[in-house]
Amino acid sequence: MSDVKITIIDRDGISHNIDAPTDMNMNLMEVVRAYELAPEGTIGVCGGMAMCASCQCYVESDHNLPEMSDDEDAMLAEAFDVEDSSRLGCQIHISPEMDGLQVRLAPES
């Protein structure tokens, strides 16, 4: 399998059902940028280094994602609008296990 189906709810509340490649080593933040689901310059500001939280999202499906790194945890501890399901999109790498994932982008802070 080279693509998985992911639902991304943008900051305007619009749901986008997209195909995300599993064979390109992309992360969720890069997928959001590739599909232009957030205005340019508002997501992935740090380039995916877990240093800005601009790609924060809320995981709304029941997926067993990889454990959060110390860097991701520390960044979310300083971010705004954090919920229990918050993750940084740059730290969620697209894999076959992500099929059916549903996330909602956090508000721009």
C-alpha positions as CSV (number, residue, x, y, z in Angstrom):
1,M,0.0,0.0,0.0
2,S,1.5,3.4,-1.0
3,D,-1.4,5.7,0.1
4,V,-3.6,5.9,3.1
5,K,-6.9,7.8,3.5
6,I,-6.7,10.6,6.1
7,T,-9.4,13.1,7.1
8,I,-8.1,16.5,8.0
9,I,-10.5,19.2,9.4
10,D,-9.0,22.6,8.6
11,R,-9.2,25.7,10.8
12,D,-12.5,26.7,9.1
13,G,-14.1,23.4,10.1
14,I,-14.1,22.0,6.5
15,S,-13.4,18.3,6.3
16,H,-10.9,17.1,3.6
17,N,-10.6,13.4,2.8
18,I,-7.1,13.0,1.3
19,D,-4.7,10.4,0.1
20,A,-1.4,10.5,1.9
21,P,1.6,8.6,0.6
22,T,3.3,6.2,2.9
23,D,6.3,5.7,0.6
24,M,7.7,9.3,0.7
25,N,8.7,9.6,4.4
26,M,6.3,12.5,4.8
27,N,4.8,13.7,8.1
28,L,1.3,15.1,8.7
29,M,2.4,18.7,8.6
30,E,4.0,18.2,5.2
31,V,0.8,16.6,3.9
32,V,-1.3,19.6,5.2
33,R,1.1,21.9,3.4
34,A,1.1,19.8,0.2
35,Y,-2.7,20.0,0.0
36,E,-2.7,23.7,1.0
37,L,-5.1,23.1,3.9
38,A,-3.7,26.0,5.8
39,P,-2.6,29.4,4.6
40,E,1.1,29.5,3.7
41,G,3.3,30.6,6.6
42,T,0.8,29.5,9.2
43,I,1.8,25.8,9.6
44,G,5.2,24.3,9.9
45,V,6.9,27.6,10.7
46,C,9.9,25.9,12.2
47,G,10.3,23.5,9.3
48,G,9.2,20.4,11.3
49,M,11.7,20.6,14.1
50,A,9.0,20.5,17.0
51,M,10.0,24.0,17.9
52,C,6.9,26.1,17.2
53,A,3.6,24.2,17.6
54,S,2.2,25.9,14.5
55,C,1.3,22.4,13.2
56,Q,-0.6,21.3,16.4
57,C,-3.6,19.1,15.6
58,Y,-6.1,17.2,17.6
59,V,-6.3,13.4,16.9
60,E,-10.0,12.6,16.7
61,S,-9.8,9.0,15.6
62,D,-8.8,6.0,17.8
63,H,-5.4,5.4,16.3
64,N,-2.4,4.0,18.2
65,L,0.2,6.6,17.2
66,P,3.9,6.4,18.0
67,E,4.7,7.7,21.5
68,M,5.4,11.4,21.9
69,S,9.0,12.4,22.0
70,D,10.4,14.6,24.8
71,D,10.8,17.5,22.4
72,E,7.2,17.2,21.2
73,D,5.9,17.0,24.8
74,A,8.0,20.0,25.8
75,M,6.7,22.1,22.9
76,L,3.1,21.2,23.6
77,A,3.6,22.2,27.3
78,E,4.2,25.7,26.0
79,A,1.6,25.9,23.3
80,F,-1.8,27.5,23.3
81,D,-5.2,25.6,22.9
82,V,-3.7,22.3,23.9
83,E,-6.1,19.4,24.4
84,D,-5.6,15.8,25.6
85,S,-5.5,14.6,22.0
86,S,-3.0,17.3,20.9
87,R,0.0,16.2,18.8
88,L,2.4,18.1,16.5
89,G,1.8,17.2,12.9
90,C,5.5,17.3,12.1
91,Q,6.0,14.4,14.5
92,I,3.4,12.1,13.0
93,H,5.0,10.3,10.1
94,I,2.6,8.8,7.5
95,S,2.6,5.0,7.6
96,P,0.2,2.3,6.6
97,E,-1.1,2.3,10.2
98,M,-2.4,5.8,9.7
99,D,-5.2,4.6,7.3
100,G,-8.4,6.2,8.4
101,L,-6.8,8.8,10.7
102,Q,-8.9,11.8,11.4
103,V,-7.3,15.0,12.8
104,R,-8.5,18.6,13.3
105,L,-6.0,21.5,13.0
106,A,-5.6,23.6,16.1
107,P,-6.5,27.3,15.8
108,E,-3.7,29.6,14.6
109,S,-2.2,31.2,17.7
